[in-house]
Amino acid sequence: MSTCSSPPMTEPPAFVCTAALAILDSLDSTVSRDLLGGWLSERQLPSGGLNGRPEKLEDVCYSFWDLSALAILGRMGWIDQKRLIDFILSTQVRPHPTRLCIHHPH
């Protein structure tokens, strides 16, 4: 296999390629964990969320793919996980207490 010389251009392929290489036990002979981990960690924006590539907005989907690849690489510590958690939680819809659906038996 050839050595990866440049970072991926989109987030799902980064994860898919990283996962496939890890499954094949070829990750370390193919890519630099530090190079790819650095590129992925640079995807974290001030909001705490991760984007898929430079100049893209952050969102939960990008955050999932990037974080998953960072986990495989053993580089999750390279991002601010607290800020990422806060970002993800900020995107969730919180039910209004008076609009909770309560099941009543008939």
DSSP file (Angstrom, degrees, kcal/mol; ACC not computed):
  #  RESIDUE AA STRUCTURE BP1 BP2  ACC     N-H-->O    O-->H-N    N-H-->O    O-->H-N    TCO  KAPPA ALPHA  PHI   PSI    X-CA   Y-CA   Z-CA
    1    1 A M              0   0    0      0, 0.0     2,-0.2     0, 0.0     0, 0.0   0.000 360.0 360.0 360.0 148.7    0.0    0.0    0.0
    2    2 A S        -     0   0    0      1,-0.1     2,-0.3     0, 0.0    27,-0.0  -0.512 360.0-104.2 -84.9 158.8    1.1    3.5   -0.6
    3    3 A T        -     0   0    0     -2,-0.2     2,-0.4     1,-0.1    28,-0.2  -0.635  33.1-111.7 -84.7 138.0    1.6    6.0    2.2
    4    4 A C        +     0   0    0     26,-3.2    28,-0.3    -2,-0.3    -1,-0.1  -0.542  36.5 177.7 -68.2 121.9   -1.1    8.7    2.7
    5    5 A S        +     0   0    0     -2,-0.4    -1,-0.2     1,-0.2    26,-0.0   0.611  60.9  33.9-105.5 -14.3    0.6   12.0    1.8
    6    6 A S  S    S-     0   0    0     30,-0.0    -1,-0.2     0, 0.0     3,-0.1  -0.984  85.9-100.7-140.8 152.9   -2.3   14.4    2.3
    7    7 A P        -     0   0    0      0, 0.0    -2,-0.1     0, 0.0    29,-0.1  -0.239  48.8 -91.2 -69.0 160.2   -5.3   14.6    4.6
    8    8 A P        -     0   0    0      0, 0.0     3,-0.1     0, 0.0     0, 0.0  -0.227  23.0-139.3 -67.6 159.9   -8.8   13.5    3.4
    9    9 A M  S    S+     0   0    0      1,-0.1     2,-0.3    -3,-0.1    43,-0.0   0.664  82.1  33.9 -95.9 -18.8  -11.1   16.0    1.8
   10   10 A T  S  > S-     0   0    0      1,-0.1     4,-1.2    43,-0.0    -1,-0.1  -0.952  76.0-122.8-138.1 159.5  -14.3   14.9    3.5
   11   11 A E  H  > S+     0   0    0     -2,-0.3     4,-2.0     2,-0.2     5,-0.2   0.912 101.2  52.2 -73.9 -47.8  -15.2   13.5    6.8
   12   12 A P  H  > S+     0   0    0      0, 0.0     4,-3.4     0, 0.0     5,-0.2   0.930 110.2  50.5 -59.2 -43.0  -17.0   10.1    6.2
   13   13 A P  H  > S+     0   0    0      0, 0.0     4,-2.9     0, 0.0     5,-0.4   0.877 106.5  56.2 -60.8 -33.7  -14.1    8.9    3.9
   14   14 A A  H  X S+     0   0    0     -4,-1.2     4,-2.0    -3,-0.2     5,-0.2   0.940 114.4  39.1 -60.4 -45.5  -11.6    9.8    6.7
   15   15 A F  H  X S+     0   0    0     -4,-2.0     4,-3.3     2,-0.2     5,-0.3   0.947 117.2  48.8 -68.3 -48.6  -13.5    7.6    9.1
   16   16 A V  H  X S+     0   0    0     -4,-3.4     4,-2.7     1,-0.2     5,-0.2   0.922 115.4  43.9 -60.3 -46.0  -14.2    4.8    6.6
   17   17 A C  H  X S+     0   0    0     -4,-2.9     4,-2.6    -5,-0.2     5,-0.2   0.916 115.1  48.8 -65.2 -42.9  -10.6    4.7    5.4
   18   18 A T  H  X S+     0   0    0     -4,-2.0     4,-2.1    -5,-0.4    -2,-0.2   0.930 114.5  45.3 -62.8 -45.0   -9.3    4.9    9.0
   19   19 A A  H  X S+     0   0    0     -4,-3.3     4,-2.6     2,-0.2    -2,-0.2   0.919 113.5  49.5 -64.9 -44.0  -11.7    2.1   10.2
   20   20 A A  H  X S+     0   0    0     -4,-2.7     4,-2.2    -5,-0.3    -2,-0.2   0.927 112.3  47.3 -62.5 -44.7  -10.9   -0.1    7.2
   21   21 A L  H  <>S+     0   0    0     -4,-2.6     5,-3.3     1,-0.2     6,-0.9   0.871 112.1  50.8 -65.1 -35.9   -7.2    0.2    7.6
   22   22 A A  H ><5S+     0   0    0     -4,-2.1     3,-1.3    -5,-0.2    -2,-0.2   0.919 110.0  49.5 -66.5 -42.6   -7.5   -0.5   11.3
   23   23 A I  H 3<5S+     0   0    0     -4,-2.6    -2,-0.2     1,-0.3    -1,-0.2   0.884 112.4  48.0 -62.0 -38.7   -9.6   -3.6   10.6
   24   24 A L  T 3<5S-     0   0    0     -4,-2.2    -1,-0.3    -5,-0.2    -2,-0.2   0.423 111.9-123.2 -81.4   2.0   -6.9   -4.7    8.1
   25   25 A D  T < 5S+     0   0    0     -3,-1.3    -3,-0.2    -4,-0.1    -2,-0.1   0.862  85.1 110.1  55.9  38.4   -4.2   -4.0   10.7
   26   26 A S     >< +     0   0    0     -5,-3.3     4,-0.6    -6,-0.2    -4,-0.2   0.253  35.5 104.3-122.0   8.7   -2.6   -1.7    8.1
   27   27 A L  H >> S+     0   0    0     -6,-0.9     4,-2.6     1,-0.2     3,-1.3   0.949  82.3  44.1 -60.9 -52.7   -3.3    1.7    9.7
   28   28 A D  H 34 S+     0   0    0      1,-0.3    -1,-0.2     2,-0.2     5,-0.1   0.749 113.7  50.7 -69.9 -22.6    0.2    2.4   11.0
   29   29 A S  H 34 S+     0   0    0     -3,-0.2    -1,-0.3     1,-0.1    -2,-0.2   0.526 119.3  37.2 -88.4  -4.2    1.9    1.3    7.8
   30   30 A T  H << S+     0   0    0     -3,-1.3   -26,-3.2    -4,-0.6     2,-0.3   0.763 118.0  24.4-115.7 -39.2   -0.3    3.5    5.6
   31   31 A V  S  < S-     0   0    0     -4,-2.6     2,-0.7    -5,-0.2    -1,-0.3  -0.886  72.1-113.5-129.7 159.4   -1.0    6.8    7.4
   32   32 A S     >  -     0   0    0     -2,-0.3     4,-2.6   -28,-0.3     5,-0.4  -0.844  19.6-154.3 -89.8 117.4    0.6    8.9   10.0
   33   33 A R  H  > S+     0   0    0     -2,-0.7     4,-2.6     1,-0.2     5,-0.2   0.886  96.4  49.7 -57.8 -38.3   -1.7    8.9   13.1
   34   34 A D  H  > S+     0   0    0      2,-0.2     4,-2.4     3,-0.2    -1,-0.2   0.908 111.2  47.1 -69.8 -41.4   -0.3   12.3   14.1
   35   35 A L  H  > S+     0   0    0      2,-0.2     4,-2.2     1,-0.2    -2,-0.2   0.958 119.5  38.5 -64.6 -50.8   -0.8   13.9   10.6
   36   36 A L  H  X S+     0   0    0     -4,-2.6     4,-2.7     2,-0.2     5,-0.2   0.911 117.0  51.3 -68.0 -41.6   -4.4   12.6   10.3
   37   37 A G  H  X S+     0   0    0     -4,-2.6     4,-2.5    -5,-0.4    -1,-0.2   0.888 110.5  49.9 -61.8 -38.6   -5.1   13.2   14.0
   38   38 A G  H  X S+     0   0    0     -4,-2.4     4,-1.6    -5,-0.2    -2,-0.2   0.918 111.2  48.1 -64.4 -44.0   -3.8   16.8   13.6
   39   39 A W  H  < S+     0   0    0     -4,-2.2     4,-0.3     1,-0.2    -2,-0.2   0.923 114.5  46.1 -63.1 -44.0   -5.9   17.5   10.6
   40   40 A L  H >< S+     0   0    0     -4,-2.7     3,-1.4     1,-0.2    -2,-0.2   0.897 110.5  52.3 -66.6 -40.3   -9.0   16.1   12.2
   41   41 A S  H >< S+     0   0    0     -4,-2.5     3,-1.6     1,-0.3    -1,-0.2   0.807 100.3  63.4 -68.3 -27.2   -8.5   18.0   15.5
   42   42 A E  T 3< S+     0   0    0     -4,-1.6    -1,-0.3     1,-0.3    -2,-0.2   0.601  86.4  75.4 -69.3  -9.9   -8.2   21.2   13.5
   43   43 A R  T <  S+     0   0    0     -3,-1.4     8,-1.7    -4,-0.3     2,-0.4   0.604  70.3 105.0 -76.5 -11.3  -11.8   20.7   12.5
   44   44 A Q  B <   -A   50   0A   0     -3,-1.6     6,-0.2     6,-0.2     5,-0.1  -0.593  58.8-159.6 -75.8 126.6  -12.9   21.8   15.9
   45   45 A L    >   -     0   0    0      4,-2.9     3,-2.5    -2,-0.4    -2,-0.1  -0.511  35.9 -92.7-100.0 169.5  -14.3   25.3   15.8
   46   46 A P  T 3  S+     0   0    0      0, 0.0    -2,-0.1     0, 0.0    -1,-0.0   0.770 123.6  63.4 -54.8 -27.2  -14.8   27.8   18.6
   47   47 A S  T 3  S-     0   0    0      2,-0.1     3,-0.1     1,-0.1    -3,-0.0   0.703 116.2-114.6 -68.8 -18.2  -18.3   26.5   19.2
   48   48 A G  S <  S+     0   0    0     -3,-2.5    40,-0.1     1,-0.4    -1,-0.1   0.074  80.2 115.7 103.8 -22.7  -16.9   23.2   20.1
   49   49 A G        -     0   0    0     -5,-0.1    -4,-2.9    38,-0.1    -1,-0.4  -0.293  62.1-123.3 -76.6 165.1  -18.4   21.3   17.1
   50   50 A L  B     -A   44   0A   0      9,-0.5     9,-1.7    -6,-0.2    13,-0.4  -0.845  17.2-151.8-110.1 145.6  -16.3   19.7   14.4
   51   51 A N        -     0   0    0     -8,-1.7     7,-0.2    -2,-0.3     6,-0.1  -0.660  21.6-122.3-108.5 171.3  -16.6   20.5   10.7
   52   52 A G  S    S-     0   0    0      5,-0.5    -1,-0.1     1,-0.3     6,-0.1   0.766  85.9 -14.8 -85.8 -26.3  -15.8   18.2    7.7
   53   53 A R  S >  S-     0   0    0      4,-0.1     3,-1.7   -10,-0.1    -1,-0.3  -0.964  94.3 -57.5-166.2 164.0  -13.2   20.3    6.1
   54   54 A P  T 3  S+     0   0    0      0, 0.0     3,-0.1     0, 0.0   -11,-0.1  -0.151 119.9  20.6 -52.6 144.0  -11.9   23.9    6.2
   55   55 A E  T 3  S+     0   0    0      1,-0.3     2,-0.3    -4,-0.0     0, 0.0   0.486  98.2 115.7  74.9   6.3  -14.5   26.6    5.5
   56   56 A K    <   -     0   0    0     -3,-1.7    -1,-0.3     1,-0.0     2,-0.1  -0.735  69.2-110.7 -99.8 154.5  -17.4   24.3    6.3
   57   57 A L        -     0   0    0     -2,-0.3    -5,-0.5    -3,-0.1     2,-0.2  -0.472  34.1-109.5 -77.7 154.7  -19.8   24.8    9.3
   58   58 A E        +     0   0    0     -7,-0.2     2,-0.3    -2,-0.1    -7,-0.2  -0.520  44.6 161.1 -78.8 151.0  -19.7   22.5   12.2
   59   59 A D     >  -     0   0    0     -9,-1.7     4,-2.3    -2,-0.2    -9,-0.5  -0.969  52.0 -98.1-159.2 174.0  -22.6   20.1   12.9
   60   60 A V  H  > S+     0   0    0     -2,-0.3     4,-2.2     2,-0.2     5,-0.1   0.856 118.7  54.1 -67.1 -35.5  -23.3   17.0   14.8
   61   61 A C  H  > S+     0   0    0      2,-0.2     4,-2.2     1,-0.2     5,-0.2   0.957 110.8  44.5 -64.2 -50.9  -22.9   14.7   11.8
   62   62 A Y  H  > S+     0   0    0      1,-0.2     4,-2.8     2,-0.2     5,-0.3   0.916 111.8  55.2 -57.1 -42.1  -19.4   16.0   11.0
   63   63 A S  H  X S+     0   0    0     -4,-2.3     4,-2.5   -13,-0.4     5,-0.3   0.892 106.6  50.8 -60.0 -40.2  -18.6   15.8   14.8
   64   64 A F  H  X S+     0   0    0     -4,-2.2     4,-2.4     2,-0.2    -1,-0.2   0.956 113.5  43.2 -61.4 -51.6  -19.6   12.1   14.8
   65   65 A W  H  X S+     0   0    0     -4,-2.2     4,-2.0     2,-0.2    -2,-0.2   0.924 117.5  45.1 -63.5 -45.5  -17.4   11.2   11.8
   66   66 A D  H  X S+     0   0    0     -4,-2.8     4,-2.5    -5,-0.2    -1,-0.2   0.929 114.6  47.5 -65.8 -45.2  -14.4   13.2   13.0
   67   67 A L  H  X S+     0   0    0     -4,-2.5     4,-2.3    -5,-0.3    -1,-0.2   0.888 110.1  53.5 -64.1 -38.4  -14.6   12.0   16.6
   68   68 A S  H  X S+     0   0    0     -4,-2.4     4,-1.9    -5,-0.3    -1,-0.2   0.914 110.7  46.0 -62.7 -42.9  -15.0    8.4   15.4
   69   69 A A  H  X S+     0   0    0     -4,-2.0     4,-2.1     1,-0.2    -2,-0.2   0.906 111.6  52.1 -66.3 -40.7  -11.8    8.6   13.3
   70   70 A L  H  X>S+     0   0    0     -4,-2.5     5,-3.1     1,-0.2     4,-0.7   0.876 107.5  53.3 -61.9 -36.8  -10.0   10.3   16.2
   71   71 A A  H ><5S+     0   0    0     -4,-2.3     3,-0.8     1,-0.2    -1,-0.2   0.924 108.5  48.5 -64.3 -44.0  -11.0    7.5   18.5
   72   72 A I  H 3<5S+     0   0    0     -4,-1.9    -1,-0.2     1,-0.3    -2,-0.2   0.889 112.6  49.2 -61.9 -38.6   -9.6    4.9   16.1
   73   73 A L  H 3<5S-     0   0    0     -4,-2.1    -1,-0.3    -5,-0.1    -2,-0.2   0.595 111.9-121.4 -76.3 -10.5   -6.4    6.9   15.9
   74   74 A G  T <<5S+     0   0    0     -3,-0.8    -3,-0.2    -4,-0.7     3,-0.1   0.830  82.2 114.9  72.1  31.5   -6.2    7.2   19.7
   75   75 A R    > < +     0   0    0     -5,-3.1     3,-1.9    -6,-0.1    -4,-0.2   0.044  21.5 118.6-123.5  24.8   -6.2   10.9   19.4
   76   76 A M  G >  S+     0   0    0     -6,-0.4     3,-1.5     1,-0.3    -1,-0.1   0.813  71.7  66.0 -61.5 -28.1   -9.5   11.9   21.1
   77   77 A G  G 3  S+     0   0    0      1,-0.3    -1,-0.3    -3,-0.1    -2,-0.1   0.554  82.8  77.4 -69.2  -6.4   -7.5   13.9   23.6
   78   78 A W  G <  S+     0   0    0     -3,-1.9     2,-0.3    -8,-0.1    -1,-0.3   0.523  92.3  57.1 -83.2  -5.1   -6.4   16.2   20.9
   79   79 A I  S <  S-     0   0    0     -3,-1.5     2,-1.3    -4,-0.1     3,-0.1  -0.819  96.8-102.0-119.1 163.9   -9.8   18.0   20.9
   80   80 A D     >  -     0   0    0     -2,-0.3     4,-1.9     1,-0.2     5,-0.1  -0.726  37.6-174.1 -84.6  96.7  -11.6   19.8   23.7
   81   81 A Q  H  > S+     0   0    0     -2,-1.3     4,-2.7     1,-0.2     5,-0.2   0.836  79.3  56.9 -65.9 -33.9  -14.2   17.0   24.5
   82   82 A K  H  > S+     0   0    0      2,-0.2     4,-2.5     1,-0.2    -1,-0.2   0.928 108.1  47.2 -63.0 -44.6  -16.1   19.2   27.0
   83   83 A R  H  > S+     0   0    0      2,-0.2     4,-2.3     1,-0.2    -1,-0.2   0.881 111.7  51.7 -64.3 -36.5  -16.7   21.9   24.4
   84   84 A L  H  X S+     0   0    0     -4,-1.9     4,-2.7     2,-0.2    -2,-0.2   0.929 110.1  48.2 -65.4 -44.8  -17.8   19.1   21.9
   85   85 A I  H  X S+     0   0    0     -4,-2.7     4,-2.8     1,-0.2     5,-0.2   0.932 111.9  49.8 -59.6 -46.0  -20.2   17.7   24.4
   86   86 A D  H  X S+     0   0    0     -4,-2.5     4,-1.9     1,-0.2    -1,-0.2   0.900 111.1  50.0 -60.0 -41.2  -21.6   21.2   25.1
   87   87 A F  H  X S+     0   0    0     -4,-2.3     4,-0.8     2,-0.2    -2,-0.2   0.951 111.9  46.9 -62.3 -49.1  -22.0   21.8   21.3
   88   88 A I  H >< S+     0   0    0     -4,-2.7     3,-1.1     1,-0.2     4,-0.4   0.926 113.0  48.7 -60.8 -45.2  -23.8   18.5   20.8
   89   89 A L  H >< S+     0   0    0     -4,-2.8     3,-1.1     1,-0.3    -1,-0.2   0.841 104.9  59.9 -64.1 -32.1  -26.1   19.1   23.7
   90   90 A S  H 3< S+     0   0    0     -4,-1.9    -1,-0.3     1,-0.2    -2,-0.2   0.705 101.3  55.4 -69.3 -17.6  -26.9   22.6   22.5
   91   91 A T  T << S+     0   0    0     -3,-1.1    -1,-0.2    -4,-0.8     2,-0.2   0.562  87.3 101.3 -89.8  -8.2  -28.2   21.2   19.2
   92   92 A Q  S <  S-     0   0    0     -3,-1.1     2,-0.5    -4,-0.4    -3,-0.0  -0.526  75.2-122.5 -82.3 142.9  -30.8   19.0   21.0
   93   93 A V        -     0   0    0     -2,-0.2    -2,-0.1     1,-0.0    -1,-0.1  -0.714  24.4-150.2 -81.6 125.7  -34.4   19.9   21.1
   94   94 A R        -     0   0    0     -2,-0.5     2,-0.1     1,-0.0    -1,-0.0  -0.864  17.0-122.5 -99.6 126.6  -35.5   20.0   24.7
   95   95 A P        -     0   0    0      0, 0.0     5,-0.1     0, 0.0    -1,-0.0  -0.390  24.3-116.2 -67.7 142.6  -39.2   19.2   25.3
   96   96 A H    >   -     0   0    0      1,-0.1     3,-2.2     3,-0.1     4,-0.2  -0.610  23.9-123.8 -75.2 136.6  -41.3   21.9   27.1
   97   97 A P  G >  S+     0   0    0      0, 0.0     3,-0.8     0, 0.0    -1,-0.1   0.802 110.6  50.1 -55.9 -31.1  -42.5   20.5   30.5
   98   98 A T  G 3  S+     0   0    0      1,-0.2    -2,-0.0     3,-0.0     0, 0.0   0.546 107.8  55.3 -85.6  -4.1  -46.1   21.2   29.6
   99   99 A R  G <  S+     0   0    0     -3,-2.2    -1,-0.2     2,-0.1     2,-0.2   0.199  73.8 130.9-111.5  15.6  -45.8   19.4   26.2
  100  100 A L    <   -     0   0    0     -3,-0.8     2,-0.7    -4,-0.2     0, 0.0  -0.460  59.9-124.1 -69.8 139.1  -44.5   16.1   27.5
  101  101 A C        -     0   0    0     -2,-0.2     2,-0.5     2,-0.0    -1,-0.1  -0.752  29.8-171.5 -86.0 119.7  -46.4   13.1   26.1
  102  102 A I        -     0   0    0     -2,-0.7     2,-0.5     2,-0.0    -2,-0.0  -0.958  19.2-132.0-116.2 127.3  -47.7   11.0   28.9
  103  103 A H        -     0   0    0     -2,-0.5    -2,-0.0     1,-0.0     0, 0.0  -0.642  21.4-169.4 -80.8 125.5  -49.2    7.7   28.1
  104  104 A H        -     0   0    0     -2,-0.5     2,-0.0     2,-0.0    -2,-0.0  -0.971  23.4-123.4-114.0 124.8  -52.6    7.1   29.8
  105  105 A P              0   0    0      0, 0.0     0, 0.0     0, 0.0     0, 0.0  -0.372 360.0 360.0 -63.6 144.5  -54.0    3.5   29.7
  106  106 A H              0   0    0     -2,-0.0    -2,-0.0     0, 0.0     0, 0.0   0.446 360.0 360.0 -82.7 360.0  -57.5    3.4   28.2
